[in-house]
Amino acid sequence: MQDNAMSVRVCTSTPQIQDMTMDNARHFLQIDNARLAADDFKVKFESEQAMRQGVEQDLGRLRKMLDDTHMGRMHLESQIESMREELAFLKKSHEEVHALNTPFNTD
């Protein structure tokens, strides 16, 4: 009689055990998938972070180039203004010299 009762318990417990085993396997699979997804996101994040740092370095270099170009432009504009002033002075001097020489050239 004990064997019969034990047999009934095993028969009724077997589907529960199988269901629980399947649930356990599903949970392990979900955990494993979550770990893989987390690893993928970590790799992607690190890659994006490295790319961002590269872009930030490029931007820093470009900003410096822009500043250098701006400073060069200001320097050139200053030189142009100085040369314009010098040209105006030379024209005026030339006119004065020409005016001074004109009375002596009365042929």
Disulfide bonds with the S-S distance in Angstrom:
none
